[in-house]
Amino acid sequence: MEDVLALVEARLRTALGEPDARAAVTFLGTDRIEVLRFLDHDGDGDIVRYATLGMSAHPMTDPTAALADPVKGPRAELVLSVRGGLADTGKVLRPLAVLAASPQVEGVVVAPGASLDVGDPLWPSAPFSSVLVAEPGGLVEDLELDAPMDPVRFLPLLPMTSNEAAWKRVHGAQELQERWLTHGTDLRDPLRRSVTLD
């Protein structure tokens, strides 16, 4: 387990640079989840990236499976990117850790297209309490592990307003993402309003 997490942290550092902060959260009956913060200046303002570390220590198990396989199964970490200095996004550490612990706590398999909801704003006054899990491979490449272990996938999280989350349940993730694209939605804006959904 420790070896996997060391490899995961090395991959994050290669892709995102040195973390400027980290915090650890432990929930009853689960392994420790860390959240690392990375700063990235892209010429358009600072981007703050938060990445979980610990979710991939164990494979995610289908809740309908009779027996959990300790080696085989999907592994993932979560990555959230937001524009810095516009909101108190530092408070997203605990909600992110809650999401990263959900496979251990609730027996869910987190995969692209899924909605995850923390029930409260992701940070103070945030218009979002849920996220859409996007396709991996853009920001941080998958981390191959020795067989028979599955690779670790780094899943981007896209914050959704309650209206967007409700619309996605009806129309699907692909339709919502196309709507965001059509309207030029800045998904990293921590204060953005819901996209037009009529």
Buried (B, 14 or more C-beta within 10 A) or exposed (E): EEEBBEBBBEBBBEBBEEBEEEBEBEBEEBBBBBBBBBBEEEEEEEBBBBBBBBBBBBBBBEEEEEEBEEEEBBBBBBBBBBBBEBBEBBBBBBBBBBBBBBBBEEBBBBBBBBBBBBEEBBBEEBBBBBBBBBEBEEBBBBBEBEEEBBBBBBBBBBBBBEEBBEBBEEEEBEEBBEBBEEEEBEBBEBEBEBBEBE
